[in-house]
Amino acid sequence: MKHNLDILAVAVQLVRELGEDAVTHSRNRLVELIAVNHHRGATFWRQVMQACESELARTRAVMPNTAALARDPGDLSLPPSVR
């Protein structure tokens, strides 16, 4: 069984690389492993999924106004709250 630090490290990296899609990615891995009856792997990815959700919630709480900035990377105009 993986340690909590391994789970957290995977979750943080997924959130950095995939952002909001990190939860979907970990959920897909979880479903794939359940389908092939791999319980230990499914347990790991369930915990990663929960850690991704927590990490995203923590990130949103720390930087609540960044959602508008990240909406469209090609849009360089300032959001209405900054103008």
PyMOL Python script that loads the backbone (N, CA, C, O; Angstrom):
from pymol import cmd

cmd.read_pdbstr("""\
ATOM      1  N   MET A   1       0.841  -1.181   0.000  1.00  0.00           N
ATOM      2  CA  MET A   1       0.000   0.000   0.000  1.00  0.00           C
ATOM      3  C   MET A   1       0.884   1.241   0.000  1.00  0.00           C
ATOM      4  O   MET A   1       1.903   1.298   0.688  1.00  0.00           O
ATOM      5  N   LYS A   2       0.481   2.207  -0.768  1.00  0.00           N
ATOM      6  CA  LYS A   2       1.225   3.462  -0.857  1.00  0.00           C
ATOM      7  C   LYS A   2       0.991   4.289   0.405  1.00  0.00           C
ATOM      8  O   LYS A   2      -0.020   4.143   1.092  1.00  0.00           O
ATOM      9  N   HIS A   3       1.946   5.146   0.682  1.00  0.00           N
ATOM     10  CA  HIS A   3       1.828   6.031   1.836  1.00  0.00           C
ATOM     11  C   HIS A   3       1.083   7.298   1.455  1.00  0.00           C
ATOM     12  O   HIS A   3       0.949   7.630   0.278  1.00  0.00           O
ATOM     13  N   ASN A   4       0.608   7.990   2.459  1.00  0.00           N
ATOM     14  CA  ASN A   4      -0.142   9.230   2.221  1.00  0.00           C
ATOM     15  C   ASN A   4       0.671  10.263   1.453  1.00  0.00           C
ATOM     16  O   ASN A   4       0.116  11.024   0.660  1.00  0.00           O
ATOM     17  N   LEU A   5       1.979  10.297   1.683  1.00  0.00           N
ATOM     18  CA  LEU A   5       2.808  11.255   0.959  1.00  0.00           C
ATOM     19  C   LEU A   5       2.866  10.918  -0.528  1.00  0.00           C
ATOM     20  O   LEU A   5       2.912  11.822  -1.363  1.00  0.00           O
ATOM     21  N   ASP A   6       2.864   9.633  -0.868  1.00  0.00           N
ATOM     22  CA  ASP A   6       2.836   9.238  -2.281  1.00  0.00           C
ATOM     23  C   ASP A   6       1.530   9.682  -2.926  1.00  0.00           C
ATOM     24  O   ASP A   6       1.524  10.202  -4.042  1.00  0.00           O
ATOM     25  N   ILE A   7       0.445   9.477  -2.231  1.00  0.00           N
ATOM     26  CA  ILE A   7      -0.872   9.860  -2.742  1.00  0.00           C
ATOM     27  C   ILE A   7      -0.929  11.372  -2.933  1.00  0.00           C
ATOM     28  O   ILE A   7      -1.391  11.851  -3.969  1.00  0.00           O
ATOM     29  N   LEU A   8      -0.468  12.112  -1.955  1.00  0.00           N
ATOM     30  CA  LEU A   8      -0.478  13.568  -2.039  1.00  0.00           C
ATOM     31  C   LEU A   8       0.431  14.065  -3.164  1.00  0.00           C
ATOM     32  O   LEU A   8       0.076  14.998  -3.884  1.00  0.00           O
ATOM     33  N   ALA A   9       1.597  13.447  -3.313  1.00  0.00           N
ATOM     34  CA  ALA A   9       2.518  13.853  -4.378  1.00  0.00           C
ATOM     35  C   ALA A   9       1.899  13.648  -5.755  1.00  0.00           C
ATOM     36  O   ALA A   9       2.017  14.514  -6.622  1.00  0.00           O
ATOM     37  N   VAL A  10       1.245  12.518  -5.962  1.00  0.00           N
ATOM     38  CA  VAL A  10       0.590  12.252  -7.241  1.00  0.00           C
ATOM     39  C   VAL A  10      -0.539  13.258  -7.463  1.00  0.00           C
ATOM     40  O   VAL A  10      -0.678  13.801  -8.559  1.00  0.00           O
ATOM     41  N   ALA A  11      -1.336  13.505  -6.441  1.00  0.00           N
ATOM     42  CA  ALA A  11      -2.465  14.430  -6.566  1.00  0.00           C
ATOM     43  C   ALA A  11      -1.988  15.845  -6.885  1.00  0.00           C
ATOM     44  O   ALA A  11      -2.548  16.502  -7.762  1.00  0.00           O
ATOM     45  N   VAL A  12      -0.978  16.311  -6.195  1.00  0.00           N
ATOM     46  CA  VAL A  12      -0.473  17.673  -6.424  1.00  0.00           C
ATOM     47  C   VAL A  12       0.069  17.793  -7.847  1.00  0.00           C
ATOM     48  O   VAL A  12      -0.171  18.791  -8.526  1.00  0.00           O
ATOM     49  N   GLN A  13       0.801  16.768  -8.294  1.00  0.00           N
ATOM     50  CA  GLN A  13       1.346  16.810  -9.650  1.00  0.00           C
ATOM     51  C   GLN A  13       0.235  16.799 -10.698  1.00  0.00           C
ATOM     52  O   GLN A  13       0.307  17.526 -11.689  1.00  0.00           O
ATOM     53  N   LEU A  14      -0.793  15.976 -10.481  1.00  0.00           N
ATOM     54  CA  LEU A  14      -1.914  15.939 -11.415  1.00  0.00           C
ATOM     55  C   LEU A  14      -2.622  17.286 -11.478  1.00  0.00           C
ATOM     56  O   LEU A  14      -2.972  17.756 -12.560  1.00  0.00           O
ATOM     57  N   VAL A  15      -2.832  17.902 -10.332  1.00  0.00           N
ATOM     58  CA  VAL A  15      -3.505  19.206 -10.303  1.00  0.00           C
ATOM     59  C   VAL A  15      -2.653  20.251 -11.007  1.00  0.00           C
ATOM     60  O   VAL A  15      -3.189  21.101 -11.718  1.00  0.00           O
ATOM     61  N   ARG A  16      -1.345  20.205 -10.826  1.00  0.00           N
ATOM     62  CA  ARG A  16      -0.458  21.154 -11.513  1.00  0.00           C
ATOM     63  C   ARG A  16      -0.519  20.962 -13.023  1.00  0.00           C
ATOM     64  O   ARG A  16      -0.572  21.935 -13.776  1.00  0.00           O
ATOM     65  N   GLU A  17      -0.512  19.714 -13.460  1.00  0.00           N
ATOM     66  CA  GLU A  17      -0.470  19.435 -14.896  1.00  0.00           C
ATOM     67  C   GLU A  17      -1.836  19.529 -15.570  1.00  0.00           C
ATOM     68  O   GLU A  17      -1.942  20.028 -16.690  1.00  0.00           O
ATOM     69  N   LEU A  18      -2.883  19.052 -14.893  1.00  0.00           N
ATOM     70  CA  LEU A  18      -4.188  18.938 -15.531  1.00  0.00           C
ATOM     71  C   LEU A  18      -5.235  19.915 -15.008  1.00  0.00           C
ATOM     72  O   LEU A  18      -6.277  20.093 -15.639  1.00  0.00           O
ATOM     73  N   GLY A  19      -4.982  20.539 -13.883  1.00  0.00           N
ATOM     74  CA  GLY A  19      -5.948  21.468 -13.309  1.00  0.00           C
ATOM     75  C   GLY A  19      -7.237  20.751 -12.939  1.00  0.00           C
ATOM     76  O   GLY A  19      -7.212  19.726 -12.258  1.00  0.00           O
ATOM     77  N   GLU A  20      -8.358  21.292 -13.388  1.00  0.00           N
ATOM     78  CA  GLU A  20      -9.673  20.726 -13.060  1.00  0.00           C
ATOM     79  C   GLU A  20      -9.847  19.296 -13.590  1.00  0.00           C
ATOM     80  O   GLU A  20     -10.639  18.525 -13.048  1.00  0.00           O
ATOM     81  N   ASP A  21      -9.115  18.949 -14.634  1.00  0.00           N
ATOM     82  CA  ASP A  21      -9.230  17.612 -15.218  1.00  0.00           C
ATOM     83  C   ASP A  21      -8.532  16.527 -14.381  1.00  0.00           C
ATOM     84  O   ASP A  21      -8.647  15.341 -14.688  1.00  0.00           O
ATOM     85  N   ALA A  22      -7.819  16.927 -13.338  1.00  0.00           N
ATOM     86  CA  ALA A  22      -7.122  15.947 -12.501  1.00  0.00           C
ATOM     87  C   ALA A  22      -8.096  14.982 -11.840  1.00  0.00           C
ATOM     88  O   ALA A  22      -7.813  13.788 -11.734  1.00  0.00           O
ATOM     89  N   VAL A  23      -9.231  15.485 -11.400  1.00  0.00           N
ATOM     90  CA  VAL A  23     -10.234  14.627 -10.755  1.00  0.00           C
ATOM     91  C   VAL A  23     -10.797  13.641 -11.768  1.00  0.00           C
ATOM     92  O   VAL A  23     -10.964  12.460 -11.463  1.00  0.00           O
ATOM     93  N   THR A  24     -11.088  14.120 -12.963  1.00  0.00           N
ATOM     94  CA  THR A  24     -11.619  13.244 -14.013  1.00  0.00           C
ATOM     95  C   THR A  24     -10.614  12.166 -14.379  1.00  0.00           C
ATOM     96  O   THR A  24     -10.982  11.003 -14.544  1.00  0.00           O
ATOM     97  N   HIS A  25      -9.359  12.539 -14.507  1.00  0.00           N
ATOM     98  CA  HIS A  25      -8.310  11.578 -14.844  1.00  0.00           C
ATOM     99  C   HIS A  25      -8.192  10.502 -13.767  1.00  0.00           C
ATOM    100  O   HIS A  25      -8.136   9.312 -14.079  1.00  0.00           O
ATOM    101  N   SER A  26      -8.155  10.912 -12.519  1.00  0.00           N
ATOM    102  CA  SER A  26      -8.021   9.929 -11.443  1.00  0.00           C
ATOM    103  C   SER A  26      -9.274   9.059 -11.332  1.00  0.00           C
ATOM    104  O   SER A  26      -9.175   7.876 -11.008  1.00  0.00           O
ATOM    105  N   ARG A  27     -10.444   9.631 -11.595  1.00  0.00           N
ATOM    106  CA  ARG A  27     -11.677   8.849 -11.579  1.00  0.00           C
ATOM    107  C   ARG A  27     -11.670   7.808 -12.706  1.00  0.00           C
ATOM    108  O   ARG A  27     -12.119   6.678 -12.512  1.00  0.00           O
ATOM    109  N   ASN A  28     -11.166   8.188 -13.873  1.00  0.00           N
ATOM    110  CA  ASN A  28     -11.071   7.233 -14.985  1.00  0.00           C
ATOM    111  C   ASN A  28     -10.145   6.076 -14.647  1.00  0.00           C
ATOM    112  O   ASN A  28     -10.456   4.920 -14.934  1.00  0.00           O
ATOM    113  N   ARG A  29      -9.011   6.387 -14.040  1.00  0.00           N
ATOM    114  CA  ARG A  29      -8.083   5.322 -13.620  1.00  0.00           C
ATOM    115  C   ARG A  29      -8.758   4.417 -12.594  1.00  0.00           C
ATOM    116  O   ARG A  29      -8.605   3.197 -12.651  1.00  0.00           O
ATOM    117  N   LEU A  30      -9.492   4.994 -11.670  1.00  0.00           N
ATOM    118  CA  LEU A  30     -10.209   4.231 -10.653  1.00  0.00           C
ATOM    119  C   LEU A  30     -11.199   3.269 -11.307  1.00  0.00           C
ATOM    120  O   LEU A  30     -11.244   2.090 -10.954  1.00  0.00           O
ATOM    121  N   VAL A  31     -11.979   3.757 -12.241  1.00  0.00           N
ATOM    122  CA  VAL A  31     -12.983   2.924 -12.912  1.00  0.00           C
ATOM    123  C   VAL A  31     -12.313   1.805 -13.705  1.00  0.00           C
ATOM    124  O   VAL A  31     -12.782   0.667 -13.691  1.00  0.00           O
ATOM    125  N   GLU A  32     -11.213   2.125 -14.398  1.00  0.00           N
ATOM    126  CA  GLU A  32     -10.492   1.109 -15.156  1.00  0.00           C
ATOM    127  C   GLU A  32     -10.005  -0.018 -14.247  1.00  0.00           C
ATOM    128  O   GLU A  32     -10.105  -1.192 -14.601  1.00  0.00           O
ATOM    129  N   LEU A  33      -9.485   0.338 -13.091  1.00  0.00           N
ATOM    130  CA  LEU A  33      -8.952  -0.676 -12.178  1.00  0.00           C
ATOM    131  C   LEU A  33     -10.056  -1.483 -11.503  1.00  0.00           C
ATOM    132  O   LEU A  33      -9.880  -2.672 -11.237  1.00  0.00           O
ATOM    133  N   ILE A  34     -11.175  -0.855 -11.229  1.00  0.00           N
ATOM    134  CA  ILE A  34     -12.318  -1.589 -10.686  1.00  0.00           C
ATOM    135  C   ILE A  34     -12.814  -2.594 -11.713  1.00  0.00           C
ATOM    136  O   ILE A  34     -13.188  -3.713 -11.365  1.00  0.00           O
ATOM    137  N   ALA A  35     -12.816  -2.188 -12.994  1.00  0.00           N
ATOM    138  CA  ALA A  35     -13.307  -3.066 -14.062  1.00  0.00           C
ATOM    139  C   ALA A  35     -12.478  -4.342 -14.195  1.00  0.00           C
ATOM    140  O   ALA A  35     -13.003  -5.395 -14.557  1.00  0.00           O
ATOM    141  N   VAL A  36     -11.182  -4.241 -13.901  1.00  0.00           N
ATOM    142  CA  VAL A  36     -10.329  -5.432 -13.995  1.00  0.00           C
ATOM    143  C   VAL A  36     -10.106  -6.078 -12.624  1.00  0.00           C
ATOM    144  O   VAL A  36      -9.262  -6.960 -12.470  1.00  0.00           O
ATOM    145  N   ASN A  37     -10.879  -5.621 -11.633  1.00  0.00           N
ATOM    146  CA  ASN A  37     -10.860  -6.216 -10.299  1.00  0.00           C
ATOM    147  C   ASN A  37      -9.513  -6.044  -9.578  1.00  0.00           C
ATOM    148  O   ASN A  37      -9.073  -6.938  -8.855  1.00  0.00           O
ATOM    149  N   HIS A  38      -8.877  -4.913  -9.777  1.00  0.00           N
ATOM    150  CA  HIS A  38      -7.596  -4.613  -9.127  1.00  0.00           C
ATOM    151  C   HIS A  38      -7.871  -3.693  -7.945  1.00  0.00           C
ATOM    152  O   HIS A  38      -7.829  -2.469  -8.071  1.00  0.00           O
ATOM    153  N   HIS A  39      -8.150  -4.296  -6.801  1.00  0.00           N
ATOM    154  CA  HIS A  39      -8.630  -3.549  -5.639  1.00  0.00           C
ATOM    155  C   HIS A  39      -7.580  -2.621  -5.029  1.00  0.00           C
ATOM    156  O   HIS A  39      -7.908  -1.510  -4.611  1.00  0.00           O
ATOM    157  N   ARG A  40      -6.338  -3.058  -4.974  1.00  0.00           N
ATOM    158  CA  ARG A  40      -5.306  -2.208  -4.371  1.00  0.00           C
ATOM    159  C   ARG A  40      -5.056  -0.967  -5.215  1.00  0.00           C
ATOM    160  O   ARG A  40      -4.916   0.138  -4.691  1.00  0.00           O
ATOM    161  N   GLY A  41      -5.003  -1.164  -6.530  1.00  0.00           N
ATOM    162  CA  GLY A  41      -4.828  -0.011  -7.417  1.00  0.00           C
ATOM    163  C   GLY A  41      -6.020   0.928  -7.354  1.00  0.00           C
ATOM    164  O   GLY A  41      -5.863   2.149  -7.376  1.00  0.00           O
ATOM    165  N   ALA A  42      -7.225   0.347  -7.275  1.00  0.00           N
ATOM    166  CA  ALA A  42      -8.439   1.158  -7.187  1.00  0.00           C
ATOM    167  C   ALA A  42      -8.453   1.967  -5.890  1.00  0.00           C
ATOM    168  O   ALA A  42      -8.869   3.126  -5.883  1.00  0.00           O
ATOM    169  N   THR A  43      -8.006   1.369  -4.816  1.00  0.00           N
ATOM    170  CA  THR A  43      -7.940   2.084  -3.536  1.00  0.00           C
ATOM    171  C   THR A  43      -6.984   3.265  -3.635  1.00  0.00           C
ATOM    172  O   THR A  43      -7.288   4.358  -3.158  1.00  0.00           O
ATOM    173  N   PHE A  44      -5.828   3.041  -4.254  1.00  0.00           N
ATOM    174  CA  PHE A  44      -4.848   4.110  -4.430  1.00  0.00           C
ATOM    175  C   PHE A  44      -5.457   5.264  -5.228  1.00  0.00           C
ATOM    176  O   PHE A  44      -5.362   6.418  -4.809  1.00  0.00           O
ATOM    177  N   TRP A  45      -6.079   4.968  -6.371  1.00  0.00           N
ATOM    178  CA  TRP A  45      -6.625   6.025  -7.221  1.00  0.00           C
ATOM    179  C   TRP A  45      -7.851   6.682  -6.607  1.00  0.00           C
ATOM    180  O   TRP A  45      -8.126   7.846  -6.899  1.00  0.00           O
ATOM    181  N   ARG A  46      -8.593   5.976  -5.769  1.00  0.00           N
ATOM    182  CA  ARG A  46      -9.704   6.607  -5.043  1.00  0.00           C
ATOM    183  C   ARG A  46      -9.143   7.667  -4.094  1.00  0.00           C
ATOM    184  O   ARG A  46      -9.674   8.773  -3.994  1.00  0.00           O
ATOM    185  N   GLN A  47      -8.059   7.309  -3.399  1.00  0.00           N
ATOM    186  CA  GLN A  47      -7.438   8.265  -2.485  1.00  0.00           C
ATOM    187  C   GLN A  47      -6.804   9.432  -3.238  1.00  0.00           C
ATOM    188  O   GLN A  47      -6.836  10.569  -2.767  1.00  0.00           O
ATOM    189  N   VAL A  48      -6.226   9.149  -4.413  1.00  0.00           N
ATOM    190  CA  VAL A  48      -5.670  10.230  -5.240  1.00  0.00           C
ATOM    191  C   VAL A  48      -6.786  11.163  -5.691  1.00  0.00           C
ATOM    192  O   VAL A  48      -6.627  12.383  -5.656  1.00  0.00           O
ATOM    193  N   MET A  49      -7.912  10.599  -6.111  1.00  0.00           N
ATOM    194  CA  MET A  49      -9.043  11.410  -6.548  1.00  0.00           C
ATOM    195  C   MET A  49      -9.513  12.334  -5.420  1.00  0.00           C
ATOM    196  O   MET A  49      -9.764  13.518  -5.648  1.00  0.00           O
ATOM    197  N   GLN A  50      -9.631  11.795  -4.216  1.00  0.00           N
ATOM    198  CA  GLN A  50     -10.056  12.600  -3.072  1.00  0.00           C
ATOM    199  C   GLN A  50      -9.023  13.680  -2.750  1.00  0.00           C
ATOM    200  O   GLN A  50      -9.377  14.805  -2.397  1.00  0.00           O
ATOM    201  N   ALA A  51      -7.744  13.328  -2.875  1.00  0.00           N
ATOM    202  CA  ALA A  51      -6.689  14.315  -2.618  1.00  0.00           C
ATOM    203  C   ALA A  51      -6.693  15.400  -3.692  1.00  0.00           C
ATOM    204  O   ALA A  51      -6.430  16.563  -3.388  1.00  0.00           O
ATOM    205  N   CYS A  52      -6.985  15.044  -4.934  1.00  0.00           N
ATOM    206  CA  CYS A  52      -7.094  16.044  -6.006  1.00  0.00           C
ATOM    207  C   CYS A  52      -8.234  17.014  -5.708  1.00  0.00           C
ATOM    208  O   CYS A  52      -8.082  18.225  -5.869  1.00  0.00           O
ATOM    209  N   GLU A  53      -9.367  16.482  -5.277  1.00  0.00           N
ATOM    210  CA  GLU A  53     -10.502  17.342  -4.928  1.00  0.00           C
ATOM    211  C   GLU A  53     -10.114  18.304  -3.802  1.00  0.00           C
ATOM    212  O   GLU A  53     -10.449  19.488  -3.848  1.00  0.00           O
ATOM    213  N   SER A  54      -9.417  17.797  -2.806  1.00  0.00           N
ATOM    214  CA  SER A  54      -8.984  18.638  -1.687  1.00  0.00           C
ATOM    215  C   SER A  54      -7.979  19.689  -2.137  1.00  0.00           C
ATOM    216  O   SER A  54      -8.048  20.843  -1.715  1.00  0.00           O
ATOM    217  N   GLU A  55      -7.045  19.289  -2.994  1.00  0.00           N
ATOM    218  CA  GLU A  55      -6.027  20.212  -3.488  1.00  0.00           C
ATOM    219  C   GLU A  55      -6.658  21.320  -4.335  1.00  0.00           C
ATOM    220  O   GLU A  55      -6.278  22.485  -4.222  1.00  0.00           O
ATOM    221  N   LEU A  56      -7.610  20.956  -5.174  1.00  0.00           N
ATOM    222  CA  LEU A  56      -8.305  21.965  -5.973  1.00  0.00           C
ATOM    223  C   LEU A  56      -9.094  22.921  -5.085  1.00  0.00           C
ATOM    224  O   LEU A  56      -9.105  24.128  -5.330  1.00  0.00           O
ATOM    225  N   ALA A  57      -9.750  22.398  -4.062  1.00  0.00           N
ATOM    226  CA  ALA A  57     -10.498  23.251  -3.136  1.00  0.00           C
ATOM    227  C   ALA A  57      -9.554  24.192  -2.396  1.00  0.00           C
ATOM    228  O   ALA A  57      -9.868  25.366  -2.199  1.00  0.00           O
ATOM    229  N   ARG A  58      -8.409  23.682  -1.990  1.00  0.00           N
ATOM    230  CA  ARG A  58      -7.427  24.508  -1.294  1.00  0.00           C
ATOM    231  C   ARG A  58      -6.883  25.588  -2.226  1.00  0.00           C
ATOM    232  O   ARG A  58      -6.707  26.735  -1.815  1.00  0.00           O
ATOM    233  N   THR A  59      -6.622  25.229  -3.462  1.00  0.00           N
ATOM    234  CA  THR A  59      -6.105  26.177  -4.434  1.00  0.00           C
ATOM    235  C   THR A  59      -7.128  27.277  -4.705  1.00  0.00           C
ATOM    236  O   THR A  59      -6.774  28.451  -4.807  1.00  0.00           O
ATOM    237  N   ARG A  60      -8.395  26.890  -4.820  1.00  0.00           N
ATOM    238  CA  ARG A  60      -9.453  27.889  -5.043  1.00  0.00           C
ATOM    239  C   ARG A  60      -9.587  28.820  -3.849  1.00  0.00           C
ATOM    240  O   ARG A  60      -9.838  30.013  -4.019  1.00  0.00           O
ATOM    241  N   ALA A  61      -9.424  28.291  -2.649  1.00  0.00           N
ATOM    242  CA  ALA A  61      -9.554  29.112  -1.445  1.00  0.00           C
ATOM    243  C   ALA A  61      -8.402  30.103  -1.329  1.00  0.00           C
ATOM    244  O   ALA A  61      -8.593  31.221  -0.851  1.00  0.00           O
ATOM    245  N   VAL A  62      -7.214  29.706  -1.760  1.00  0.00           N
ATOM    246  CA  VAL A  62      -6.046  30.576  -1.670  1.00  0.00           C
ATOM    247  C   VAL A  62      -6.094  31.666  -2.735  1.00  0.00           C
ATOM    248  O   VAL A  62      -5.740  32.815  -2.474  1.00  0.00           O
ATOM    249  N   MET A  63      -6.542  31.292  -3.953  1.00  0.00           N
ATOM    250  CA  MET A  63      -6.567  32.239  -5.065  1.00  0.00           C
ATOM    251  C   MET A  63      -7.955  32.242  -5.712  1.00  0.00           C
ATOM    252  O   MET A  63      -8.114  31.712  -6.811  1.00  0.00           O
ATOM    253  N   PRO A  64      -8.957  32.824  -5.058  1.00  0.00           N
ATOM    254  CA  PRO A  64     -10.330  32.727  -5.559  1.00  0.00           C
ATOM    255  C   PRO A  64     -10.581  33.472  -6.860  1.00  0.00           C
ATOM    256  O   PRO A  64     -11.503  33.102  -7.587  1.00  0.00           O
ATOM    257  N   ASN A  65      -9.811  34.502  -7.194  1.00  0.00           N
ATOM    258  CA  ASN A  65     -10.084  35.313  -8.379  1.00  0.00           C
ATOM    259  C   ASN A  65      -9.347  34.836  -9.625  1.00  0.00           C
ATOM    260  O   ASN A  65      -9.434  35.494 -10.661  1.00  0.00           O
ATOM    261  N   THR A  66      -8.631  33.725  -9.566  1.00  0.00           N
ATOM    262  CA  THR A  66      -7.860  33.285 -10.716  1.00  0.00           C
ATOM    263  C   THR A  66      -8.691  32.504 -11.711  1.00  0.00           C
ATOM    264  O   THR A  66      -8.221  32.265 -12.823  1.00  0.00           O
ATOM    265  N   ALA A  67      -9.897  32.095 -11.373  1.00  0.00           N
ATOM    266  CA  ALA A  67     -10.726  31.330 -12.302  1.00  0.00           C
ATOM    267  C   ALA A  67     -11.028  32.141 -13.554  1.00  0.00           C
ATOM    268  O   ALA A  67     -11.012  31.598 -14.658  1.00  0.00           O
ATOM    269  N   ALA A  68     -11.300  33.415 -13.401  1.00  0.00           N
ATOM    270  CA  ALA A  68     -11.592  34.258 -14.560  1.00  0.00           C
ATOM    271  C   ALA A  68     -10.359  34.444 -15.428  1.00  0.00           C
ATOM    272  O   ALA A  68     -10.473  34.534 -16.650  1.00  0.00           O
ATOM    273  N   LEU A  69      -9.194  34.502 -14.821  1.00  0.00           N
ATOM    274  CA  LEU A  69      -7.966  34.664 -15.593  1.00  0.00           C
ATOM    275  C   LEU A  69      -7.616  33.410 -16.376  1.00  0.00           C
ATOM    276  O   LEU A  69      -7.081  33.503 -17.481  1.00  0.00           O
ATOM    277  N   ALA A  70      -7.907  32.249 -15.830  1.00  0.00           N
ATOM    278  CA  ALA A  70      -7.547  30.995 -16.472  1.00  0.00           C
ATOM    279  C   ALA A  70      -8.591  30.541 -17.486  1.00  0.00           C
ATOM    280  O   ALA A  70      -8.381  29.544 -18.177  1.00  0.00           O
ATOM    281  N   ARG A  71      -9.691  31.238 -17.586  1.00  0.00           N
ATOM    282  CA  ARG A  71     -10.786  30.824 -18.459  1.00  0.00           C
ATOM    283  C   ARG A  71     -10.337  30.683 -19.901  1.00  0.00           C
ATOM    284  O   ARG A  71     -10.608  29.658 -20.528  1.00  0.00           O
ATOM    285  N   ASP A  72      -9.660  31.680 -20.442  1.00  0.00           N
ATOM    286  CA  ASP A  72      -9.228  31.643 -21.830  1.00  0.00           C
ATOM    287  C   ASP A  72      -7.788  32.146 -21.892  1.00  0.00           C
ATOM    288  O   ASP A  72      -7.548  33.349 -21.788  1.00  0.00           O
ATOM    289  N   PRO A  73      -6.820  31.229 -22.060  1.00  0.00           N
ATOM    290  CA  PRO A  73      -5.419  31.656 -22.045  1.00  0.00           C
ATOM    291  C   PRO A  73      -5.077  32.630 -23.170  1.00  0.00           C
ATOM    292  O   PRO A  73      -4.107  33.379 -23.055  1.00  0.00           O
ATOM    293  N   GLY A  74      -5.854  32.636 -24.255  1.00  0.00           N
ATOM    294  CA  GLY A  74      -5.591  33.552 -25.350  1.00  0.00           C
ATOM    295  C   GLY A  74      -6.157  34.944 -25.120  1.00  0.00           C
ATOM    296  O   GLY A  74      -5.776  35.894 -25.804  1.00  0.00           O
ATOM    297  N   ASP A  75      -7.055  35.068 -24.172  1.00  0.00           N
ATOM    298  CA  ASP A  75      -7.678  36.356 -23.873  1.00  0.00           C
ATOM    299  C   ASP A  75      -6.803  37.126 -22.896  1.00  0.00           C
ATOM    300  O   ASP A  75      -6.714  36.773 -21.720  1.00  0.00           O
ATOM    301  N   LEU A  76      -6.164  38.168 -23.382  1.00  0.00           N
ATOM    302  CA  LEU A  76      -5.242  38.928 -22.553  1.00  0.00           C
ATOM    303  C   LEU A  76      -5.895  40.150 -21.910  1.00  0.00           C
ATOM    304  O   LEU A  76      -5.227  40.902 -21.200  1.00  0.00           O
ATOM    305  N   SER A  77      -7.175  40.355 -22.147  1.00  0.00           N
ATOM    306  CA  SER A  77      -7.848  41.489 -21.528  1.00  0.00           C
ATOM    307  C   SER A  77      -8.068  41.219 -20.046  1.00  0.00           C
ATOM    308  O   SER A  77      -8.191  40.071 -19.618  1.00  0.00           O
ATOM    309  N   LEU A  78      -8.115  42.270 -19.295  1.00  0.00           N
ATOM    310  CA  LEU A  78      -8.302  42.136 -17.854  1.00  0.00           C
ATOM    311  C   LEU A  78      -9.767  41.848 -17.537  1.00  0.00           C
ATOM    312  O   LEU A  78     -10.663  42.350 -18.215  1.00  0.00           O
ATOM    313  N   PRO A  79     -10.010  41.030 -16.491  1.00  0.00           N
ATOM    314  CA  PRO A  79     -11.384  40.797 -16.076  1.00  0.00           C
ATOM    315  C   PRO A  79     -12.004  42.094 -15.538  1.00  0.00           C
ATOM    316  O   PRO A  79     -11.266  42.991 -15.130  1.00  0.00           O
ATOM    317  N   PRO A  80     -13.338  42.217 -15.525  1.00  0.00           N
ATOM    318  CA  PRO A  80     -13.987  43.455 -15.084  1.00  0.00           C
ATOM    319  C   PRO A  80     -13.596  43.901 -13.679  1.00  0.00           C
ATOM    320  O   PRO A  80     -13.560  45.100 -13.402  1.00  0.00           O
ATOM    321  N   SER A  81     -13.306  42.966 -12.799  1.00  0.00           N
ATOM    322  CA  SER A  81     -12.987  43.335 -11.415  1.00  0.00           C
ATOM    323  C   SER A  81     -11.609  44.018 -11.316  1.00  0.00           C
ATOM    324  O   SER A  81     -11.332  44.690 -10.323  1.00  0.00           O
ATOM    325  N   VAL A  82     -10.748  43.856 -12.327  1.00  0.00           N
ATOM    326  CA  VAL A  82      -9.409  44.426 -12.273  1.00  0.00           C
ATOM    327  C   VAL A  82      -9.324  45.761 -13.006  1.00  0.00           C
ATOM    328  O   VAL A  82      -8.442  46.570 -12.717  1.00  0.00           O
ATOM    329  N   ARG A  83     -10.229  45.997 -13.948  1.00  0.00           N
ATOM    330  CA  ARG A  83     -10.166  47.227 -14.766  1.00  0.00           C
ATOM    331  C   ARG A  83     -10.403  48.461 -13.989  1.00  0.00           C
ATOM    332  O   ARG A  83     -10.378  49.557 -14.549  1.00  0.00           O
TER     333      ARG A  83
END
""", "prot")
cmd.dss("prot")
cmd.show_as("cartoon", "prot")
cmd.util.cbc("prot")
cmd.orient("prot")
